[in-house]
Amino acid sequence: MSKHWDVYLDYIDEKIASIALDMDVWQEIDTEEYNHAIAVKLKIKDPNKNGFPIGSEAKKINEIEVSLKEVVGLNHIINVGRITTDGTRDIIFYSNQEKQKDLIEAAGLLIKSTGYEFEVFSIEEDENWEFYFNYLYPNQYQQQHMGNRSVVDQLEKTGDELEVARKVDHWLYFENTKMLGDFVKAIKKEGFSVEEESTEMNEQGKYSLAIYRTDSVDLNSINEVTDLLVEISEKYEGEYDGWETFVVNK
């Protein structure tokens, strides 16, 4: 539905999982109307060691998924995401009524001829869109990793030497100066320095803080840094708001 799709990695039953999600679909439809969650589970024929399809099979499964979404999308069934893990792919849908029969028929027509094993099942929810928000939607750490990946990808395109340590700036927001001050004391113990600290509220009623530290910005390194800042900021009721740095070339 929306154009804002993204992907992140997680663990499900101790197995690595790739979760792709329409991040903004809930803002563009009436979730009270589309209130029935359904999944199509495909069994991957030749998964890699992480349980993911690769090469020509990955292309084939993606083609099946696209075709299925196009067909059922004409019948008030919308695709909101997919989960790939442990040799299976679950394609997740929400419908505006119990459309499981229609999805079974569409899956049968599109998938049976490909030779893939599949099943269609309803996802039971105690509250509307509970599965989407509590199971599919990334937590704050995962959302930050997604943002980190976007910045790192841009740096890579410039030929940045990501492993070279350099000054990295970070921004945070707090609702009161006491918590901001306690946070500053905590992050100074982690080697961070204060660049700028506001003494007046902004238009959103928050106090801003800019800090920095010398770090590498390869994805693993910057994920560790932002995990630390998200963790400490949560302790002091703050909001981590991202980072930036300058390009380091050979």
DRENPA-3360 file (N, C-alpha, C; in nm, 2 decimals, always signed):
BEGIN
1 = MSKHWDVY = +0.08/-0.12/+0.00/+0.00/+0.00/+0.00/+0.09/+0.13/+0.00 ~ +0.17/+0.14/+0.10/+0.26/+0.26/+0.10/+0.39/+0.23/+0.03 ~ +0.47/+0.33/+0.01/+0.60/+0.32/-0.06/+0.71/+0.30/+0.04 ~ +0.68/+0.30/+0.17/+0.78/+0.29/+0.27/+0.80/+0.15/+0.33 ~ +0.87/+0.06/+0.25/+0.90/-0.07/+0.29/+1.04/-0.07/+0.34 ~ +1.07/-0.16/+0.44/+1.21/-0.17/+0.49/+1.23/-0.31/+0.54 ~ +1.35/-0.35/+0.56/+1.39/-0.48/+0.60/+1.48/-0.48/+0.73 ~ +1.46/-0.57/+0.82/+1.55/-0.58/+0.93/+1.57/-0.73/+0.97;
9 = LDYIDEKI = +1.67/-0.76/+1.05/+1.70/-0.90/+1.09/+1.66/-0.91/+1.24 ~ +1.61/-1.03/+1.27/+1.58/-1.06/+1.41/+1.60/-1.21/+1.43 ~ +1.56/-1.26/+1.55/+1.57/-1.40/+1.58/+1.43/-1.45/+1.62 ~ +1.38/-1.56/+1.56/+1.26/-1.62/+1.59/+1.29/-1.77/+1.63 ~ +1.25/-1.80/+1.75/+1.29/-1.94/+1.80/+1.43/-1.97/+1.78 ~ +1.52/-1.87/+1.81/+1.66/-1.88/+1.80/+1.72/-1.90/+1.66 ~ +1.63/-1.88/+1.56/+1.68/-1.88/+1.42/+1.67/-1.74/+1.37 ~ +1.78/-1.71/+1.29/+1.78/-1.57/+1.23/+1.66/-1.56/+1.13;
17 = ASIALDMD = +1.60/-1.44/+1.13/+1.49/-1.41/+1.04/+1.51/-1.28/+0.97 ~ +1.46/-1.27/+0.85/+1.46/-1.15/+0.77/+1.31/-1.11/+0.77 ~ +1.28/-0.99/+0.81/+1.15/-0.94/+0.82/+1.14/-0.81/+0.73 ~ +1.05/-0.82/+0.63/+1.03/-0.71/+0.54/+0.89/-0.66/+0.57 ~ +0.87/-0.53/+0.58/+0.75/-0.47/+0.63/+0.71/-0.34/+0.56 ~ +0.58/-0.33/+0.53/+0.53/-0.20/+0.49/+0.51/-0.11/+0.62 ~ +0.60/-0.02/+0.64/+0.61/+0.05/+0.76/+0.49/+0.15/+0.79 ~ +0.43/+0.20/+0.68/+0.33/+0.30/+0.69/+0.19/+0.26/+0.65;
25 = VWQEIDTE = +0.17/+0.13/+0.62/+0.04/+0.09/+0.57/-0.07/+0.12/+0.67 ~ -0.05/+0.11/+0.80/-0.15/+0.14/+0.90/-0.20/+0.28/+0.90 ~ -0.12/+0.37/+0.83/-0.16/+0.51/+0.83/-0.25/+0.54/+0.70 ~ -0.25/+0.45/+0.61/-0.32/+0.47/+0.48/-0.45/+0.39/+0.46 ~ -0.48/+0.30/+0.56/-0.60/+0.23/+0.55/-0.68/+0.24/+0.68 ~ -0.80/+0.19/+0.68/-0.88/+0.18/+0.80/-0.85/+0.05/+0.86 ~ -0.77/+0.04/+0.96/-0.74/-0.08/+1.03/-0.85/-0.15/+1.10 ~ -0.96/-0.07/+1.13/-1.08/-0.14/+1.18/-1.15/-0.22/+1.08;
33 = EYNHAIAV = -1.14/-0.17/+0.95/-1.20/-0.25/+0.84/-1.12/-0.37/+0.80 ~ -0.99/-0.35/+0.79/-0.90/-0.46/+0.75/-0.86/-0.53/+0.88 ~ -0.94/-0.62/+0.93/-0.92/-0.66/+1.07/-0.90/-0.81/+1.08 ~ -0.86/-0.88/+0.97/-0.84/-1.02/+0.97/-0.70/-1.05/+0.91 ~ -0.61/-1.11/+0.99/-0.48/-1.14/+0.95/-0.47/-1.28/+0.90 ~ -0.40/-1.30/+0.78/-0.39/-1.42/+0.71/-0.24/-1.44/+0.66 ~ -0.19/-1.56/+0.66/-0.06/-1.58/+0.61/-0.05/-1.69/+0.51 ~ +0.04/-1.68/+0.41/+0.07/-1.79/+0.32/+0.21/-1.83/+0.35;
41 = KLKIKDPN = +0.23/-1.96/+0.39/+0.36/-2.01/+0.42/+0.42/-2.09/+0.31 ~ +0.53/-2.06/+0.25/+0.60/-2.13/+0.15/+0.72/-2.21/+0.21 ~ +0.74/-2.33/+0.17/+0.86/-2.40/+0.21/+0.97/-2.39/+0.11 ~ +1.08/-2.33/+0.15/+1.19/-2.31/+0.06/+1.26/-2.44/+0.03 ~ +1.29/-2.47/-0.10/+1.34/-2.60/-0.14/+1.49/-2.61/-0.11 ~ +1.57/-2.51/-0.13/+1.71/-2.53/-0.10/+1.76/-2.40/-0.03 ~ +1.73/-2.39/+0.10/+1.77/-2.27/+0.17/+1.92/-2.28/+0.20 ~ +1.98/-2.16/+0.22/+2.12/-2.15/+0.27/+2.13/-2.18/+0.42;
49 = KNGFPIGS = +2.25/-2.17/+0.47/+2.27/-2.21/+0.61/+2.19/-2.12/+0.71 ~ +2.15/-2.00/+0.66/+2.06/-1.92/+0.75/+1.91/-1.94/+0.73 ~ +1.88/-2.04/+0.64/+1.74/-2.07/+0.61/+1.67/-1.98/+0.51 ~ +1.76/-1.90/+0.43/+1.70/-1.81/+0.33/+1.72/-1.87/+0.19 ~ +1.63/-1.83/+0.10/+1.65/-1.87/-0.04/+1.76/-1.79/-0.11 ~ +1.83/-1.84/-0.20/+1.94/-1.77/-0.27/+1.93/-1.79/-0.42 ~ +2.00/-1.71/-0.49/+2.01/-1.72/-0.64/+1.88/-1.73/-0.71 ~ +1.87/-1.83/-0.80/+1.75/-1.84/-0.88/+1.63/-1.87/-0.80;
57 = EAKKINEI = +1.64/-1.94/-0.69/+1.53/-1.97/-0.61/+1.47/-1.85/-0.54 ~ +1.56/-1.76/-0.49/+1.52/-1.63/-0.43/+1.44/-1.55/-0.53 ~ +1.49/-1.55/-0.66/+1.42/-1.48/-0.76/+1.28/-1.54/-0.79 ~ +1.27/-1.67/-0.79/+1.15/-1.74/-0.82/+1.04/-1.71/-0.71 ~ +1.09/-1.72/-0.58/+1.00/-1.70/-0.47/+0.95/-1.56/-0.47 ~ +1.04/-1.46/-0.50/+1.00/-1.32/-0.51/+0.89/-1.30/-0.61 ~ +0.91/-1.37/-0.73/+0.81/-1.36/-0.84/+0.67/-1.42/-0.79 ~ +0.68/-1.53/-0.72/+0.55/-1.59/-0.67/+0.48/-1.49/-0.58;
65 = EVSLKEVV = +0.56/-1.43/-0.49/+0.51/-1.33/-0.39/+0.44/-1.21/-0.46 ~ +0.51/-1.16/-0.56/+0.46/-1.04/-0.63/+0.33/-1.08/-0.70 ~ +0.33/-1.19/-0.77/+0.21/-1.23/-0.84/+0.09/-1.25/-0.75 ~ +0.12/-1.31/-0.63/+0.01/-1.34/-0.53/-0.04/-1.20/-0.48 ~ +0.04/-1.11/-0.45/+0.00/-0.98/-0.40/-0.09/-0.91/-0.51 ~ -0.05/-0.92/-0.63/-0.12/-0.85/-0.74/-0.26/-0.91/-0.75 ~ -0.28/-1.04/-0.74/-0.41/-1.11/-0.76/-0.50/-1.08/-0.64 ~ -0.45/-1.10/-0.52/-0.54/-1.08/-0.41/-0.57/-0.93/-0.37;
73 = GLNHIINV = -0.48/-0.85/-0.42/-0.50/-0.70/-0.40/-0.62/-0.65/-0.47 ~ -0.67/-0.72/-0.57/-0.79/-0.69/-0.63/-0.92/-0.73/-0.55 ~ -0.89/-0.80/-0.45/-1.01/-0.86/-0.37/-1.00/-0.82/-0.23 ~ -0.96/-0.69/-0.20/-0.96/-0.64/-0.07/-0.87/-0.72/+0.03 ~ -0.76/-0.76/-0.02/-0.66/-0.83/+0.07/-0.53/-0.76/+0.05 ~ -0.47/-0.71/+0.15/-0.35/-0.63/+0.13/-0.23/-0.70/+0.20 ~ -0.12/-0.69/+0.13/+0.01/-0.75/+0.19/+0.08/-0.65/+0.27 ~ +0.11/-0.68/+0.40/+0.18/-0.59/+0.49/+0.32/-0.63/+0.52;
81 = GRITTDGT = +0.36/-0.75/+0.48/+0.50/-0.79/+0.51/+0.53/-0.93/+0.49 ~ +0.65/-0.98/+0.52/+0.69/-1.12/+0.50/+0.80/-1.15/+0.61 ~ +0.80/-1.28/+0.64/+0.90/-1.33/+0.74/+0.97/-1.45/+0.67 ~ +1.10/-1.44/+0.66/+1.18/-1.55/+0.60/+1.27/-1.60/+0.71 ~ +1.25/-1.73/+0.74/+1.34/-1.79/+0.85/+1.33/-1.94/+0.85 ~ +1.44/-2.01/+0.88/+1.44/-2.15/+0.90/+1.38/-2.23/+0.78 ~ +1.41/-2.19/+0.66/+1.36/-2.26/+0.54/+1.22/-2.23/+0.50 ~ +1.15/-2.13/+0.55/+1.02/-2.10/+0.51/+1.00/-1.95/+0.49;
89 = RDIIFYSN = +0.90/-1.91/+0.41/+0.87/-1.77/+0.40/+0.72/-1.75/+0.43 ~ +0.68/-1.67/+0.52/+0.54/-1.64/+0.55/+0.51/-1.50/+0.49 ~ +0.41/-1.50/+0.40/+0.37/-1.37/+0.34/+0.24/-1.33/+0.41 ~ +0.24/-1.21/+0.48/+0.14/-1.17/+0.57/+0.04/-1.08/+0.50 ~ -0.09/-1.10/+0.52/-0.19/-1.02/+0.46/-0.29/-0.98/+0.57 ~ -0.36/-0.87/+0.54/-0.48/-0.83/+0.62/-0.60/-0.81/+0.52 ~ -0.72/-0.86/+0.56/-0.83/-0.84/+0.47/-0.94/-0.77/+0.54 ~ -1.04/-0.72/+0.47/-1.15/-0.64/+0.53/-1.27/-0.73/+0.57;
97 = QEKQKDLI = -1.25/-0.86/+0.55/-1.34/-0.96/+0.60/-1.27/-1.10/+0.59 ~ -1.33/-1.20/+0.64/-1.26/-1.33/+0.64/-1.25/-1.38/+0.50 ~ -1.13/-1.35/+0.44/-1.11/-1.39/+0.30/-1.01/-1.50/+0.28 ~ -1.00/-1.59/+0.39/-0.90/-1.70/+0.38/-0.93/-1.79/+0.26 ~ -1.06/-1.81/+0.23/-1.10/-1.90/+0.12/-1.04/-1.84/-0.01 ~ -1.06/-1.71/-0.03/-1.01/-1.64/-0.15/-0.86/-1.65/-0.16 ~ -0.79/-1.64/-0.05/-0.65/-1.64/-0.05/-0.60/-1.79/-0.08 ~ -0.67/-1.89/-0.03/-0.64/-2.02/-0.06/-0.65/-2.05/-0.21;
105 = EAAGLLIK = -0.76/-2.00/-0.26/-0.78/-2.03/-0.41/-0.68/-1.96/-0.49 ~ -0.64/-1.84/-0.46/-0.54/-1.76/-0.53/-0.40/-1.83/-0.52 ~ -0.37/-1.87/-0.40/-0.24/-1.94/-0.37/-0.24/-2.07/-0.45 ~ -0.35/-2.14/-0.45/-0.35/-2.27/-0.52/-0.33/-2.25/-0.67 ~ -0.39/-2.15/-0.73/-0.37/-2.12/-0.87/-0.23/-2.08/-0.91 ~ -0.17/-2.00/-0.82/-0.04/-1.95/-0.85/+0.08/-2.03/-0.81 ~ +0.06/-2.11/-0.70/+0.18/-2.17/-0.64/+0.19/-2.32/-0.67 ~ +0.07/-2.39/-0.68/+0.07/-2.54/-0.70/+0.16/-2.57/-0.83;
113 = STGYEFEV = +0.14/-2.50/-0.93/+0.21/-2.53/-1.06/+0.36/-2.51/-1.05 ~ +0.41/-2.44/-0.94/+0.55/-2.41/-0.93/+0.62/-2.53/-0.85 ~ +0.54/-2.62/-0.79/+0.60/-2.73/-0.72/+0.64/-2.70/-0.58 ~ +0.60/-2.58/-0.53/+0.63/-2.54/-0.39/+0.52/-2.59/-0.29 ~ +0.56/-2.64/-0.18/+0.47/-2.68/-0.07/+0.42/-2.55/-0.01 ~ +0.30/-2.54/+0.02/+0.25/-2.41/+0.09/+0.12/-2.44/+0.17 ~ +0.09/-2.35/+0.26/-0.03/-2.36/+0.34/-0.08/-2.22/+0.37 ~ -0.21/-2.20/+0.38/-0.27/-2.07/+0.42/-0.34/-2.09/+0.55;
121 = FSIEEDEN = -0.31/-1.99/+0.64/-0.37/-2.00/+0.77/-0.41/-1.86/+0.83 ~ -0.51/-1.86/+0.92/-0.54/-1.74/+0.99/-0.45/-1.71/+1.10 ~ -0.43/-1.59/+1.13/-0.35/-1.55/+1.25/-0.44/-1.49/+1.36 ~ -0.45/-1.56/+1.47/-0.54/-1.52/+1.57/-0.49/-1.40/+1.65 ~ -0.57/-1.30/+1.67/-0.53/-1.18/+1.74/-0.63/-1.14/+1.85 ~ -0.58/-1.11/+1.96/-0.67/-1.06/+2.07/-0.71/-0.92/+2.05 ~ -0.63/-0.84/+1.99/-0.66/-0.70/+1.95/-0.63/-0.68/+1.81 ~ -0.70/-0.58/+1.75/-0.69/-0.55/+1.61/-0.54/-0.51/+1.57;
129 = WEFYFNYL = -0.48/-0.57/+1.47/-0.35/-0.55/+1.42/-0.24/-0.57/+1.53 ~ -0.27/-0.66/+1.62/-0.18/-0.69/+1.73/-0.05/-0.76/+1.66 ~ -0.07/-0.85/+1.57/+0.04/-0.92/+1.51/+0.13/-0.83/+1.44 ~ +0.07/-0.73/+1.36/+0.16/-0.63/+1.29/+0.24/-0.55/+1.39 ~ +0.18/-0.49/+1.49/+0.26/-0.40/+1.58/+0.34/-0.48/+1.68 ~ +0.30/-0.59/+1.73/+0.37/-0.66/+1.84/+0.47/-0.76/+1.79 ~ +0.45/-0.81/+1.66/+0.54/-0.91/+1.61/+0.62/-0.87/+1.49 ~ +0.56/-0.80/+1.40/+0.63/-0.76/+1.27/+0.70/-0.63/+1.29;
137 = YPNQYQQQ = +0.64/-0.53/+1.36/+0.70/-0.40/+1.36/+0.83/-0.39/+1.44 ~ +0.93/-0.33/+1.39/+1.06/-0.33/+1.46/+1.06/-0.25/+1.59 ~ +1.14/-0.29/+1.69/+1.15/-0.21/+1.81/+1.24/-0.09/+1.78 ~ +1.27/-0.01/+1.89/+1.35/+0.11/+1.87/+1.49/+0.08/+1.83 ~ +1.55/-0.03/+1.88/+1.68/-0.07/+1.84/+1.68/-0.11/+1.69 ~ +1.59/-0.19/+1.65/+1.58/-0.24/+1.51/+1.56/-0.12/+1.42 ~ +1.47/-0.03/+1.45/+1.44/+0.09/+1.37/+1.57/+0.17/+1.35 ~ +1.65/+0.18/+1.46/+1.77/+0.26/+1.45/+1.87/+0.19/+1.36;
145 = HMGNRSVV = +1.88/+0.05/+1.37/+1.97/-0.03/+1.28/+1.93/+0.00/+1.13 ~ +1.80/+0.01/+1.11/+1.76/+0.03/+0.97/+1.80/+0.17/+0.92 ~ +1.79/+0.27/+1.01/+1.84/+0.40/+0.98/+1.99/+0.40/+0.96 ~ +2.06/+0.33/+1.05/+2.21/+0.32/+1.04/+2.25/+0.26/+0.90 ~ +2.18/+0.16/+0.86/+2.21/+0.09/+0.73/+2.20/+0.19/+0.62 ~ +2.09/+0.28/+0.62/+2.07/+0.38/+0.52/+2.19/+0.47/+0.51 ~ +2.24/+0.52/+0.63/+2.35/+0.62/+0.63/+2.48/+0.55/+0.59 ~ +2.50/+0.43/+0.63/+2.62/+0.36/+0.60/+2.62/+0.33/+0.45;
153 = DQLEKTGD = +2.51/+0.29/+0.39/+2.50/+0.27/+0.25/+2.54/+0.40/+0.17 ~ +2.49/+0.51/+0.22/+2.53/+0.64/+0.15/+2.68/+0.67/+0.16 ~ +2.74/+0.64/+0.28/+2.88/+0.66/+0.29/+2.96/+0.57/+0.20 ~ +2.91/+0.44/+0.19/+2.98/+0.35/+0.10/+2.98/+0.39/-0.04 ~ +2.88/+0.45/-0.08/+2.87/+0.50/-0.22/+2.97/+0.61/-0.25 ~ +3.02/+0.68/-0.15/+3.12/+0.78/-0.17/+3.26/+0.73/-0.16 ~ +3.27/+0.60/-0.13/+3.40/+0.53/-0.11/+3.46/+0.55/+0.03 ~ +3.37/+0.58/+0.12/+3.42/+0.60/+0.26/+3.49/+0.48/+0.32;
161 = ELEVARKV = +3.60/+0.50/+0.39/+3.67/+0.40/+0.46/+3.60/+0.38/+0.60 ~ +3.50/+0.30/+0.60/+3.41/+0.29/+0.72/+3.48/+0.25/+0.85 ~ +3.58/+0.17/+0.84/+3.65/+0.12/+0.96/+3.74/+0.22/+1.02 ~ +3.77/+0.33/+0.95/+3.85/+0.44/+1.00/+3.77/+0.52/+1.10 ~ +3.83/+0.53/+1.23/+3.76/+0.60/+1.33/+3.76/+0.75/+1.30 ~ +3.65/+0.82/+1.33/+3.64/+0.96/+1.31/+3.53/+1.02/+1.41 ~ +3.52/+1.15/+1.42/+3.42/+1.21/+1.50/+3.28/+1.17/+1.45 ~ +3.20/+1.12/+1.54/+3.06/+1.09/+1.50/+2.97/+1.17/+1.59;
169 = DHWLYFEN = +2.88/+1.25/+1.53/+2.79/+1.34/+1.61/+2.65/+1.27/+1.63 ~ +2.59/+1.28/+1.75/+2.47/+1.22/+1.78/+2.37/+1.33/+1.84 ~ +2.24/+1.31/+1.82/+2.14/+1.40/+1.88/+2.04/+1.33/+1.96 ~ +2.00/+1.39/+2.07/+1.90/+1.34/+2.16/+1.81/+1.45/+2.21 ~ +1.69/+1.40/+2.26/+1.59/+1.50/+2.32/+1.54/+1.45/+2.45 ~ +1.52/+1.54/+2.55/+1.47/+1.51/+2.68/+1.36/+1.60/+2.72 ~ +1.27/+1.55/+2.80/+1.16/+1.63/+2.85/+1.19/+1.72/+2.97 ~ +1.30/+1.69/+3.04/+1.33/+1.78/+3.15/+1.49/+1.79/+3.16;
177 = TKMLGDFV = +1.53/+1.89/+3.22/+1.68/+1.91/+3.23/+1.75/+1.82/+3.33 ~ +1.67/+1.77/+3.43/+1.74/+1.68/+3.53/+1.78/+1.55/+3.46 ~ +1.68/+1.50/+3.38/+1.71/+1.37/+3.31/+1.82/+1.39/+3.21 ~ +1.82/+1.51/+3.14/+1.93/+1.54/+3.05/+2.06/+1.54/+3.12 ~ +2.07/+1.61/+3.23/+2.19/+1.62/+3.31/+2.24/+1.48/+3.35 ~ +2.15/+1.40/+3.40/+2.19/+1.26/+3.45/+2.24/+1.18/+3.33 ~ +2.18/+1.20/+3.21/+2.22/+1.13/+3.10/+2.37/+1.17/+3.06 ~ +2.39/+1.30/+3.06/+2.52/+1.35/+3.03/+2.63/+1.29/+3.12;
185 = KAIKKEGF = +2.60/+1.28/+3.25/+2.70/+1.22/+3.34/+2.72/+1.07/+3.30 ~ +2.62/+1.00/+3.26/+2.63/+0.86/+3.23/+2.71/+0.84/+3.10 ~ +2.69/+0.92/+3.00/+2.75/+0.90/+2.87/+2.90/+0.95/+2.87 ~ +2.93/+1.04/+2.96/+3.07/+1.08/+2.97/+3.16/+0.97/+3.02 ~ +3.10/+0.88/+3.10/+3.17/+0.76/+3.15/+3.20/+0.66/+3.03 ~ +3.12/+0.68/+2.92/+3.14/+0.59/+2.80/+3.23/+0.66/+2.70 ~ +3.29/+0.77/+2.73/+3.38/+0.84/+2.64/+3.32/+0.94/+2.55 ~ +3.19/+0.98/+2.57/+3.13/+1.08/+2.49/+3.15/+1.22/+2.54;
193 = SVEEESTE = +3.15/+1.32/+2.46/+3.16/+1.46/+2.50/+3.04/+1.54/+2.45 ~ +3.01/+1.64/+2.52/+2.90/+1.73/+2.48/+2.94/+1.83/+2.38 ~ +2.86/+1.84/+2.27/+2.89/+1.94/+2.17/+2.80/+2.07/+2.20 ~ +2.67/+2.04/+2.23/+2.58/+2.15/+2.26/+2.46/+2.10/+2.34 ~ +2.43/+2.18/+2.44/+2.32/+2.14/+2.53/+2.22/+2.26/+2.55 ~ +2.10/+2.24/+2.51/+2.00/+2.35/+2.51/+1.95/+2.37/+2.66 ~ +1.92/+2.50/+2.68/+1.87/+2.54/+2.81/+1.72/+2.58/+2.80 ~ +1.67/+2.59/+2.68/+1.53/+2.62/+2.66/+1.46/+2.51/+2.58;
201 = MNEQGKYS = +1.33/+2.50/+2.60/+1.25/+2.40/+2.53/+1.24/+2.44/+2.38 ~ +1.23/+2.34/+2.29/+1.20/+2.37/+2.15/+1.05/+2.37/+2.14 ~ +1.01/+2.38/+2.01/+0.86/+2.39/+1.98/+0.78/+2.27/+2.03 ~ +0.86/+2.15/+2.04/+0.79/+2.03/+2.08/+0.80/+2.01/+2.23 ~ +0.85/+2.11/+2.30/+0.85/+2.10/+2.45/+0.96/+2.01/+2.50 ~ +1.07/+2.00/+2.42/+1.18/+1.92/+2.47/+1.31/+1.99/+2.46 ~ +1.41/+1.94/+2.54/+1.55/+2.00/+2.54/+1.64/+1.91/+2.45 ~ +1.72/+1.97/+2.37/+1.80/+1.90/+2.28/+1.94/+1.89/+2.33;
209 = LAIYRTDS = +2.01/+1.78/+2.29/+2.15/+1.76/+2.33/+2.23/+1.70/+2.21 ~ +2.34/+1.76/+2.19/+2.43/+1.71/+2.08/+2.56/+1.66/+2.15 ~ +2.60/+1.53/+2.12/+2.72/+1.47/+2.18/+2.80/+1.41/+2.06 ~ +2.92/+1.38/+2.09/+3.01/+1.32/+1.99/+3.11/+1.22/+2.06 ~ +3.16/+1.13/+1.97/+3.27/+1.04/+2.02/+3.34/+1.00/+1.89 ~ +3.47/+0.95/+1.90/+3.54/+0.90/+1.79/+3.51/+0.75/+1.78 ~ +3.46/+0.71/+1.66/+3.42/+0.57/+1.64/+3.43/+0.54/+1.49 ~ +3.44/+0.41/+1.46/+3.43/+0.36/+1.33/+3.28/+0.36/+1.29;
217 = VDLNSINE = +3.25/+0.36/+1.16/+3.11/+0.37/+1.12/+3.07/+0.25/+1.03 ~ +3.15/+0.14/+1.03/+3.10/+0.02/+0.96/+2.97/-0.02/+1.04 ~ +2.88/-0.10/+0.97/+2.75/-0.12/+1.03/+2.76/-0.19/+1.17 ~ +2.84/-0.29/+1.18/+2.85/-0.35/+1.32/+2.89/-0.26/+1.43 ~ +2.99/-0.17/+1.39/+3.04/-0.08/+1.49/+2.94/+0.03/+1.53 ~ +2.87/+0.08/+1.43/+2.78/+0.19/+1.46/+2.65/+0.14/+1.52 ~ +2.61/+0.01/+1.49/+2.50/-0.05/+1.56/+2.53/-0.06/+1.71 ~ +2.65/-0.10/+1.74/+2.68/-0.11/+1.89/+2.68/+0.02/+1.96;
225 = VTDLLVEI = +2.72/+0.13/+1.89/+2.72/+0.26/+1.94/+2.58/+0.31/+1.97 ~ +2.49/+0.29/+1.87/+2.35/+0.34/+1.88/+2.28/+0.26/+1.98 ~ +2.30/+0.13/+1.99/+2.24/+0.04/+2.09/+2.27/+0.10/+2.23 ~ +2.39/+0.13/+2.25/+2.43/+0.19/+2.38/+2.36/+0.31/+2.41 ~ +2.35/+0.40/+2.31/+2.29/+0.53/+2.33/+2.14/+0.52/+2.35 ~ +2.08/+0.43/+2.28/+1.93/+0.41/+2.29/+1.90/+0.35/+2.43 ~ +1.99/+0.26/+2.47/+1.97/+0.19/+2.60/+1.98/+0.30/+2.72 ~ +2.09/+0.38/+2.71/+2.11/+0.48/+2.82/+2.00/+0.59/+2.82;
233 = SEKYEGEY = +1.97/+0.63/+2.69/+1.87/+0.74/+2.68/+1.73/+0.69/+2.74 ~ +1.69/+0.56/+2.71/+1.57/+0.51/+2.76/+1.57/+0.52/+2.92 ~ +1.68/+0.49/+2.98/+1.69/+0.49/+3.12/+1.66/+0.63/+3.18 ~ +1.70/+0.73/+3.10/+1.68/+0.87/+3.15/+1.56/+0.94/+3.07 ~ +1.47/+0.86/+3.02/+1.35/+0.91/+2.95/+1.38/+1.00/+2.84 ~ +1.49/+0.97/+2.77/+1.53/+1.05/+2.65/+1.49/+0.98/+2.52 ~ +1.51/+1.06/+2.41/+1.48/+1.01/+2.28/+1.60/+1.02/+2.19 ~ +1.66/+0.91/+2.14/+1.78/+0.92/+2.05/+1.73/+0.95/+1.91;
241 = DGWETFVV = +1.80/+1.05/+1.85/+1.75/+1.10/+1.72/+1.85/+1.09/+1.61 ~ +1.94/+0.99/+1.62/+2.03/+0.97/+1.50/+2.17/+1.03/+1.51 ~ +2.24/+1.01/+1.40/+2.39/+1.05/+1.40/+2.43/+1.09/+1.26 ~ +2.54/+1.16/+1.25/+2.60/+1.19/+1.12/+2.75/+1.20/+1.14 ~ +2.82/+1.19/+1.03/+2.97/+1.21/+1.03/+3.01/+1.26/+0.90 ~ +3.15/+1.28/+0.88/+3.20/+1.33/+0.76/+3.26/+1.21/+0.69 ~ +3.28/+1.22/+0.56/+3.34/+1.11/+0.47/+3.49/+1.10/+0.49 ~ +3.54/+0.98/+0.50/+3.68/+0.95/+0.51/+3.72/+0.87/+0.39;
249 = NK = +3.79/+0.92/+0.30/+3.84/+0.85/+0.18/+3.99/+0.82/+0.19 ~ +4.03/+0.73/+0.11/+4.17/+0.69/+0.11/+4.26/+0.81/+0.07;
% end
